[in-house]
Amino acid sequence: MASSIWPKSSKARVDRSLSAHSVMGLVISAVLFIVCLSGAVAVFEDEIGWWENPVSEPIQTVSPETAQATAESVIAAQPDTTHLYLYLPRSNWPRYVAGGDDGLQTANASGDLTGEYETPWNDFLIHLHYYLNLPTSFGMIIVAILGVMLVAMVISGFLAHPRIFRDAFRFRRKGQPRLVQADLHNRLSVWTAPFTVIVAATGAMIGLFSVVALVLAQTSFDGDTRVLTEAVFGTEPAPDATPAELANIATALAAMPEIAPEADPFLAIIHDPGTAGQHITIYGEHHDRLSYGETYEFDGAGTFTGTGGNTDGTAGQQIAMSTYRLHFGDFGGLAMKIAYWVFGVALCIIIAAGLNIYFLKRAESGRPMPRLASAWSALVWGSPALLGLTLTVSLLGLGGIGLTAIFWLGTLALCIGGLFIADAQRTGRLSRLLLGVSLAAGIIVHIARFSGSYDNLYVLLVTLGLGLTAVGFIAESLGVRPGTQRLQPSRAHS
């Protein structure tokens, strides 16, 4: 008989690992589920942003002269801005957006600013995933700690299951509910482990950068975080506030095909615009690298001064600049985004099944917790339903703190409702019905507002995806599936 590649484990070690895995899961499951859910949806942030505000015509390219005209318009509208941004069209994002510290606007093919670039639901979604809608510095640290704990849970989960590779393709779809949930949890955990570790580790790196930078600055740079940042990302020219003509971004963009023919510029930034110390940074995407983009530096006259080294600099800098795209799957085109979405949904299922196992074990041992199990079902299915609801109300004009209040207060209300219902199956079915109805309502509102934009392929595809999801959940929640077993065999109070 062939020996397993997984080392033999003593019963004591397995028990300790399983205990640690269970404790971490119970502590973080609810918040971690929301972070993973929002992250799975945020994979399509570009497509959703386009769908949410499709009023501008698709733009494929912007000439250097057009970019200069747009920069002039931005500085006229925001004369005190410290940074001027030009977001250039990309293959998966055919629109042109520009602005400064006071906000962004869409621009047309002639470079004229055409209106506010408002995507309130997309902004809410990203803020939810990055910060859990908490103050940014604190929220990012909390999310990063969750990433660290998720990596620890993957490791402890493997240690707690010495037969994990031998049973990698064993999946019981019928029979005892706890065993079905256990197989679902364990098999998906094995198959998605590389993805989970990569996403969790890169998320932790992004979130804990400020904390790590503070510690390293104290130990190696005499407490100066600026020196540390410059050591990793390079230095910037000294500021000079003397008034000057706006930087010549047209010359800089025109030089890019010669300087870096393999790079596709997607973002141009004028630092300290309208001053003698202004300089230009152009981000160019290298399709064969994971780096967010190489930075090409120019002075105010548009003369090339060097690169930032994001694609050919030190290993630490290249790793730091690759974490974003690796975390969000922003490479490899639409196929990679779909793969990241599938893995993200699988991770949500793993988290949900993990706590389901706990409740089922309690029920089997004669200590059921139907109220808490029902509240958990409300969170698992209610949080995506509330994402659908916030999407709908954002299309009706609500944004900012209103969307945050609806999501978190709604989550609390649904969980309290689940406590009173005390039936996980029924709570889940009602929540899935709410999800389908909210998405359907969002589509209706969107068609009413943007019916003239449905000749846009992006709008059609997103609407089709949301529509199929809505129909699927409505049909499933209203249908009766024979042989379905309740999560809890007892209705006893917890």
C-alpha positions as CSV (number, residue, x, y, z in Angstrom):
1,M,0.0,0.0,0.0
2,A,1.5,3.4,-1.0
3,S,2.3,5.7,1.8
4,S,0.7,9.1,2.1
5,I,2.7,12.2,1.3
6,W,1.0,13.8,4.3
7,P,3.0,13.1,7.6
8,K,1.5,10.8,10.2
9,S,-0.3,12.7,12.9
10,S,-0.8,11.7,16.5
11,K,-4.3,11.9,17.9
12,A,-3.3,14.6,20.3
13,R,-1.9,16.8,17.5
14,V,-5.0,16.3,15.4
15,D,-7.2,17.2,18.3
16,R,-5.3,20.3,19.1
17,S,-5.3,21.4,15.5
18,L,-9.0,20.7,15.1
19,S,-9.7,22.7,18.3
20,A,-7.6,25.7,17.1
21,H,-9.3,25.5,13.7
22,S,-12.8,25.4,15.3
23,V,-12.1,28.3,17.7
24,M,-10.7,30.6,15.0
25,G,-13.7,29.7,12.8
26,L,-16.2,30.5,15.4
27,V,-14.5,33.8,16.3
28,I,-14.2,35.2,12.8
29,S,-16.7,33.4,10.5
30,A,-19.4,36.1,10.4
31,V,-17.0,39.1,9.5
32,L,-14.8,36.9,7.4
33,F,-17.8,35.8,5.3
34,I,-18.7,39.4,4.6
35,V,-15.1,40.3,3.6
36,C,-14.9,37.3,1.3
37,L,-18.4,37.9,-0.2
38,S,-17.6,41.5,-1.0
39,G,-14.2,40.5,-2.4
40,A,-15.8,38.0,-4.7
41,V,-18.2,40.6,-6.1
42,A,-15.4,43.3,-6.2
43,V,-13.5,41.2,-8.7
44,F,-15.9,42.8,-11.3
45,E,-15.6,46.3,-9.9
46,D,-14.6,47.7,-13.3
47,E,-17.6,46.1,-15.1
48,I,-20.0,47.0,-12.3
49,G,-18.8,50.6,-12.2
50,W,-19.4,50.9,-16.0
51,W,-22.9,49.4,-15.5
52,E,-23.7,51.6,-12.6
53,N,-22.9,54.8,-14.5
54,P,-23.1,54.1,-18.3
55,V,-24.0,57.6,-19.5
56,S,-20.7,58.3,-21.3
57,E,-19.9,56.9,-24.7
58,P,-17.2,54.1,-24.9
59,I,-13.8,55.5,-25.6
60,Q,-11.0,53.3,-26.9
61,T,-8.0,55.7,-27.1
62,V,-7.1,59.2,-26.0
63,S,-4.5,61.2,-27.9
64,P,-1.7,63.1,-26.1
65,E,-3.3,66.4,-27.2
66,T,-6.7,65.4,-25.8
67,A,-5.0,64.5,-22.5
68,Q,-3.4,67.9,-22.3
69,A,-6.8,69.6,-23.0
70,T,-8.4,67.5,-20.3
71,A,-5.7,68.4,-17.8
72,E,-6.2,72.1,-18.5
73,S,-9.9,71.7,-17.9
74,V,-9.3,69.9,-14.6
75,I,-6.9,72.6,-13.3
76,A,-9.4,75.3,-14.3
77,A,-12.1,73.5,-12.3
78,Q,-9.9,72.6,-9.3
79,P,-7.1,75.2,-9.2
80,D,-6.0,74.1,-5.7
81,T,-5.7,70.4,-6.3
82,T,-2.4,68.8,-5.3
83,H,-2.7,65.9,-7.8
84,L,-4.3,65.8,-11.2
85,Y,-5.4,62.3,-12.4
86,L,-6.1,61.1,-15.9
87,Y,-7.5,57.6,-16.1
88,L,-7.0,56.5,-19.6
89,P,-9.1,53.9,-21.5
90,R,-8.1,50.2,-21.3
91,S,-9.4,47.2,-23.2
92,N,-11.7,46.1,-20.3
93,W,-12.5,49.7,-19.3
94,P,-13.3,51.8,-22.4
95,R,-14.0,55.1,-20.7
96,Y,-12.0,58.3,-19.9
97,V,-12.1,59.8,-16.4
98,A,-10.2,62.7,-15.0
99,G,-10.1,64.9,-11.9
100,G,-8.3,66.0,-8.8
101,D,-8.5,66.1,-5.0
102,D,-12.1,67.3,-5.2
103,G,-13.5,64.4,-7.3
104,L,-13.5,62.8,-10.7
105,Q,-15.5,63.5,-13.9
106,T,-16.0,61.6,-17.1
107,A,-14.6,63.1,-20.2
108,N,-15.4,62.7,-23.9
109,A,-13.2,61.9,-26.8
110,S,-12.4,65.6,-27.3
111,G,-11.1,65.9,-23.7
112,D,-14.1,67.9,-22.4
113,L,-15.3,67.1,-18.9
114,T,-18.9,65.8,-19.2
115,G,-20.1,65.2,-15.7
116,E,-19.5,63.8,-12.3
117,Y,-18.1,60.2,-12.2
118,E,-20.4,58.8,-9.6
119,T,-20.5,55.1,-8.7
120,P,-21.8,55.1,-5.2
121,W,-22.5,51.4,-4.9
122,N,-19.2,50.4,-6.3
123,D,-17.5,52.8,-3.8
124,F,-19.5,51.3,-1.0
125,L,-18.6,47.8,-2.1
126,I,-14.9,48.5,-2.2
127,H,-15.0,50.3,1.2
128,L,-16.8,47.4,2.6
129,H,-14.2,44.9,1.4
130,Y,-11.2,47.1,2.3
131,Y,-12.3,48.5,5.6
132,L,-15.6,46.9,6.7
133,N,-17.0,50.5,6.4
134,L,-14.8,51.4,9.5
135,P,-12.4,54.3,9.6
136,T,-9.8,53.5,6.9
137,S,-6.6,52.9,8.9
138,F,-8.3,50.9,11.6
139,G,-10.6,49.0,9.2
140,M,-7.7,48.0,6.9
141,I,-5.8,46.6,9.9
142,I,-8.8,44.6,11.0
143,V,-9.3,43.1,7.5
144,A,-5.6,42.3,7.3
145,I,-5.7,40.5,10.6
146,L,-8.6,38.4,9.2
147,G,-6.4,37.6,6.3
148,V,-3.6,36.3,8.7
149,M,-6.2,34.3,10.6
150,L,-7.5,32.8,7.4
151,V,-4.0,31.6,6.4
152,A,-3.7,30.1,9.9
153,M,-7.1,28.4,9.5
154,V,-5.9,26.8,6.2
155,I,-2.8,25.5,8.0
156,S,-4.6,24.2,11.0
157,G,-7.3,22.7,8.8
158,F,-4.7,20.6,6.9
159,L,-3.1,19.5,10.2
160,A,-6.4,18.5,11.6
161,H,-7.2,16.2,8.7
162,P,-4.3,13.7,8.1
163,R,-6.4,11.9,5.4
164,I,-7.1,15.1,3.5
165,F,-5.2,14.2,0.3
166,R,-6.4,10.6,0.4
167,D,-10.0,11.9,0.5
168,A,-9.5,14.7,-1.9
169,F,-12.1,13.4,-4.3
170,R,-14.5,11.9,-1.8
171,F,-17.8,13.8,-1.7
172,R,-21.0,12.5,-0.1
173,R,-23.9,14.5,-1.5
174,K,-26.6,12.5,0.3
175,G,-26.9,11.0,3.8
176,Q,-26.2,12.5,7.2
177,P,-26.3,16.3,6.9
178,R,-23.2,16.9,9.0
179,L,-21.1,14.5,6.8
180,V,-22.4,16.2,3.6
181,Q,-21.4,19.6,5.0
182,A,-18.1,18.2,6.2
183,D,-17.2,16.8,2.7
184,L,-18.3,20.1,1.1
185,H,-16.1,22.0,3.5
186,N,-13.1,19.7,3.3
187,R,-13.1,19.1,-0.5
188,L,-13.5,22.7,-1.4
189,S,-10.8,23.7,1.1
190,V,-8.3,21.3,-0.5
191,W,-9.1,22.3,-4.0
192,T,-9.0,26.1,-3.3
193,A,-6.2,26.1,-0.8
194,P,-3.6,27.8,-3.1
195,F,-6.1,30.5,-4.0
196,T,-7.1,31.0,-0.4
197,V,-3.5,31.3,0.8
198,I,-2.6,33.7,-2.0
199,V,-5.6,36.0,-1.5
200,A,-5.4,35.9,2.3
201,A,-1.7,36.5,2.4
202,T,-1.7,39.4,-0.2
203,G,-4.7,41.0,1.6
204,A,-2.8,40.8,4.8
205,M,0.3,42.3,3.2
206,I,-1.8,45.2,1.8
207,G,-3.6,45.9,5.0
208,L,-0.6,45.5,7.4
209,F,1.8,47.6,5.3
210,S,1.3,50.7,7.4
211,V,1.9,48.6,10.6
212,V,5.0,46.8,9.2
213,A,6.3,50.1,7.8
214,L,6.0,51.7,11.2
215,V,7.9,48.9,12.9
216,L,10.6,48.8,10.2
217,A,11.0,52.5,10.3
218,Q,11.6,52.3,14.1
219,T,14.1,49.5,13.8
220,S,16.0,50.4,10.7
221,F,15.3,54.0,9.6
222,D,15.4,56.0,12.8
223,G,11.6,56.2,13.0
224,D,11.3,58.0,9.6
225,T,8.6,56.2,7.6
226,R,9.2,58.6,4.6
227,V,12.8,57.2,4.3
228,L,11.4,53.6,4.3
229,T,8.8,54.4,1.7
230,E,11.4,56.0,-0.5
231,A,13.7,53.0,-0.1
232,V,10.9,50.8,-1.4
233,F,9.2,53.0,-4.0
234,G,11.8,55.6,-4.8
235,T,12.1,59.3,-4.1
236,E,10.1,62.2,-5.5
237,P,11.5,65.6,-6.6
238,A,11.6,68.3,-3.9
239,P,8.5,70.4,-4.0
240,D,8.6,74.0,-5.3
241,A,5.4,76.0,-4.9
242,T,6.4,78.7,-7.3
243,P,3.6,79.2,-9.8
244,A,4.2,77.8,-13.3
245,E,2.4,76.7,-16.5
246,L,0.7,73.3,-16.2
247,A,3.0,70.4,-16.9
248,N,3.3,69.2,-20.5
249,I,1.6,65.9,-20.2
250,A,1.0,65.7,-24.0
251,T,4.8,65.5,-24.6
252,A,5.2,62.8,-21.9
253,L,2.4,60.6,-23.3
254,A,3.7,61.1,-26.9
255,A,7.1,59.8,-25.8
256,M,5.8,56.6,-24.2
257,P,5.7,54.4,-27.4
258,E,9.4,55.1,-27.9
259,I,10.4,54.8,-24.2
260,A,8.3,51.7,-23.4
261,P,6.6,50.2,-26.5
262,E,5.6,47.2,-24.5
263,A,3.7,49.2,-21.9
264,D,0.1,50.4,-22.2
265,P,-0.4,53.7,-20.3
266,F,-3.6,53.6,-18.1
267,L,-3.0,56.3,-15.5
268,A,-1.2,59.7,-15.7
269,I,-0.7,61.8,-12.6
270,I,0.6,65.4,-12.4
271,H,2.0,66.0,-8.9
272,D,1.7,69.5,-7.6
273,P,0.2,70.8,-10.8
274,G,0.8,74.4,-11.8
275,T,3.9,74.8,-9.7
276,A,7.7,74.9,-10.5
277,G,8.1,71.6,-8.7
278,Q,5.5,69.7,-10.6
279,H,6.3,66.3,-12.2
280,I,4.4,63.6,-14.1
281,T,4.0,59.9,-13.4
282,I,2.6,57.6,-16.0
283,Y,1.6,54.1,-15.1
284,G,2.1,51.6,-17.9
285,E,0.7,48.1,-17.8
286,H,3.0,45.3,-18.7
287,H,0.9,42.4,-19.7
288,D,3.6,39.8,-19.0
289,R,4.1,41.0,-15.4
290,L,2.0,40.9,-12.2
291,S,3.1,44.4,-11.1
292,Y,0.3,46.9,-10.9
293,G,2.2,48.9,-13.4
294,E,5.6,50.3,-14.1
295,T,5.9,54.0,-13.3
296,Y,7.5,56.3,-15.9
297,E,8.7,59.7,-14.5
298,F,8.8,63.0,-16.4
299,D,9.6,66.5,-15.4
300,G,7.2,69.4,-15.9
301,A,8.3,69.9,-19.5
302,G,7.5,66.2,-20.3
303,T,11.2,65.1,-20.4
304,F,11.7,61.5,-19.3
305,T,13.7,61.2,-16.1
306,G,13.5,57.4,-15.3
307,T,11.4,54.5,-14.1
308,G,10.2,53.5,-10.7
309,G,11.6,50.0,-10.9
310,N,8.3,48.2,-10.3
311,T,9.1,45.6,-12.9
312,D,12.9,45.4,-12.8
313,G,13.8,46.8,-9.4
314,T,14.5,45.1,-6.1
315,A,12.6,41.9,-5.3
316,G,10.9,43.5,-2.4
317,Q,9.6,46.4,-4.5
318,Q,8.4,44.0,-7.3
319,I,6.6,41.9,-4.7
320,A,5.0,44.9,-3.1
321,M,3.7,46.2,-6.4
322,S,2.3,42.8,-7.4
323,T,0.1,42.2,-4.4
324,Y,-2.9,44.2,-5.6
325,R,-3.3,42.5,-9.0
326,L,-2.6,39.1,-7.4
327,H,-5.2,39.7,-4.7
328,F,-8.0,40.8,-7.0
329,G,-7.2,38.7,-10.1
330,D,-6.6,41.8,-12.2
331,F,-4.5,40.0,-14.7
332,G,-5.2,37.5,-17.4
333,G,-8.4,39.2,-18.7
334,L,-12.0,38.2,-18.1
335,A,-11.2,34.5,-17.8
336,M,-9.0,35.2,-14.7
337,K,-11.7,37.4,-13.2
338,I,-14.3,34.6,-13.6
339,A,-11.9,32.1,-12.1
340,Y,-11.3,34.4,-9.1
341,W,-15.0,34.9,-8.7
342,V,-15.6,31.1,-8.7
343,F,-12.9,30.6,-6.1
344,G,-14.2,33.5,-4.1
345,V,-17.7,32.0,-4.0
346,A,-16.2,28.6,-3.1
347,L,-14.4,30.3,-0.1
348,C,-17.8,31.7,1.0
349,I,-19.3,28.2,0.8
350,I,-16.3,26.8,2.8
351,I,-16.9,29.4,5.6
352,A,-20.7,28.8,5.6
353,A,-20.3,25.0,5.7
354,G,-17.7,25.2,8.5
355,L,-20.1,26.8,10.9
356,N,-22.9,24.6,9.7
357,I,-20.8,21.6,10.8
358,Y,-20.6,23.1,14.2
359,F,-24.3,23.5,14.6
360,L,-25.0,20.0,13.2
361,K,-22.6,18.5,15.7
362,R,-24.4,20.2,18.5
363,A,-27.7,18.9,17.3
364,E,-26.4,15.3,17.0
365,S,-25.1,15.5,20.5
366,G,-28.5,16.5,21.9
367,R,-27.5,20.2,22.3
368,P,-29.1,21.9,19.3
369,M,-28.9,25.7,18.8
370,P,-31.7,26.3,16.2
371,R,-31.9,30.0,17.0
372,L,-28.1,30.7,16.4
373,A,-28.1,28.4,13.4
374,S,-31.0,30.3,11.9
375,A,-29.3,33.6,12.6
376,W,-26.2,32.2,10.8
377,S,-28.3,31.3,7.9
378,A,-29.7,34.8,7.9
379,L,-26.3,36.2,7.7
380,V,-25.0,33.9,5.0
381,W,-28.0,34.5,2.6
382,G,-29.0,37.9,4.0
383,S,-25.7,39.7,3.4
384,P,-25.8,39.0,-0.4
385,A,-29.5,40.0,-0.4
386,L,-28.5,43.3,1.3
387,L,-25.9,43.9,-1.4
388,G,-28.6,43.5,-3.9
389,L,-30.9,45.9,-1.9
390,T,-28.2,48.5,-1.6
391,L,-27.5,48.3,-5.3
392,T,-31.2,49.0,-6.0
393,V,-31.4,52.0,-3.7
394,S,-28.1,53.4,-5.0
395,L,-29.7,53.5,-8.5
396,L,-32.5,55.5,-6.9
397,G,-30.0,58.1,-5.7
398,L,-28.9,57.0,-2.2
399,G,-25.2,56.8,-1.5
400,G,-22.5,57.1,1.1
401,I,-23.5,56.6,4.7
402,G,-27.1,55.6,3.6
403,L,-25.8,52.4,1.9
404,T,-23.6,51.6,4.8
405,A,-26.5,52.0,7.3
406,I,-28.8,49.8,5.2
407,F,-26.3,47.0,4.9
408,W,-25.2,46.8,8.5
409,L,-28.5,47.6,10.2
410,G,-30.2,45.3,7.7
411,T,-27.7,42.5,8.6
412,L,-28.5,43.0,12.2
413,A,-32.2,43.0,11.6
414,L,-32.1,39.8,9.5
415,C,-30.0,38.0,12.1
416,I,-32.4,39.0,14.8
417,G,-35.2,37.8,12.6
418,G,-33.4,34.5,12.2
419,L,-33.2,34.2,16.0
420,F,-37.0,34.5,16.2
421,I,-37.7,32.2,13.2
422,A,-35.4,29.5,14.7
423,D,-35.4,27.5,11.5
424,A,-32.3,27.7,9.4
425,Q,-33.9,26.2,6.3
426,R,-36.8,28.6,6.3
427,T,-34.6,31.6,7.1
428,G,-32.3,30.7,4.2
429,R,-35.2,30.3,1.8
430,L,-36.7,33.7,2.7
431,S,-33.3,35.4,2.5
432,R,-32.7,33.9,-1.0
433,L,-36.0,35.1,-2.1
434,L,-35.1,38.6,-0.9
435,L,-31.8,38.3,-2.8
436,G,-33.6,37.4,-6.0
437,V,-36.3,40.1,-5.7
438,S,-33.7,42.8,-4.8
439,L,-31.6,42.0,-7.9
440,A,-34.7,42.0,-10.1
441,A,-35.8,45.3,-8.7
442,G,-32.3,46.7,-9.4
443,I,-32.5,45.6,-13.0
444,I,-35.9,47.2,-13.4
445,V,-34.7,50.5,-12.0
446,H,-31.5,50.4,-14.1
447,I,-33.5,49.8,-17.3
448,A,-35.8,52.7,-16.5
449,R,-32.9,55.0,-15.9
450,F,-30.4,53.9,-18.6
451,S,-32.5,52.4,-21.3
452,G,-30.6,54.3,-23.9
453,S,-27.3,52.7,-22.8
454,Y,-28.3,49.1,-23.6
455,D,-26.5,49.1,-26.9
456,N,-23.3,48.9,-24.7
457,L,-22.1,45.3,-24.5
458,Y,-20.8,45.8,-20.9
459,V,-24.2,47.0,-19.8
460,L,-26.0,44.0,-21.5
461,L,-23.6,41.4,-20.0
462,V,-23.8,42.7,-16.4
463,T,-27.6,42.9,-16.7
464,L,-27.8,39.4,-18.1
465,G,-25.6,38.1,-15.3
466,L,-27.7,39.8,-12.6
467,G,-30.9,38.8,-14.2
468,L,-30.0,35.1,-14.4
469,T,-28.9,35.2,-10.7
470,A,-32.2,36.9,-9.7
471,V,-34.3,34.3,-11.6
472,G,-32.3,31.4,-10.2
473,F,-32.7,32.5,-6.6
474,I,-36.4,33.4,-6.9
475,A,-37.1,30.0,-8.6
476,E,-35.1,28.1,-6.0
477,S,-36.7,29.9,-3.0
478,L,-40.2,29.4,-4.2
479,G,-39.8,25.8,-5.3
480,V,-40.0,22.7,-3.1
481,R,-37.2,20.3,-3.4
482,P,-38.1,16.7,-2.3
483,G,-36.0,15.1,0.3
484,T,-34.4,18.3,1.6
485,Q,-33.3,17.9,5.2
486,R,-33.4,20.6,7.8
487,L,-30.2,21.9,9.3
488,Q,-31.4,21.2,12.8
489,P,-33.6,18.2,13.6
490,S,-34.8,19.9,16.7
491,R,-36.8,23.1,17.3
492,A,-35.6,23.3,20.9
493,H,-34.5,26.7,22.1
494,S,-30.8,27.4,22.3
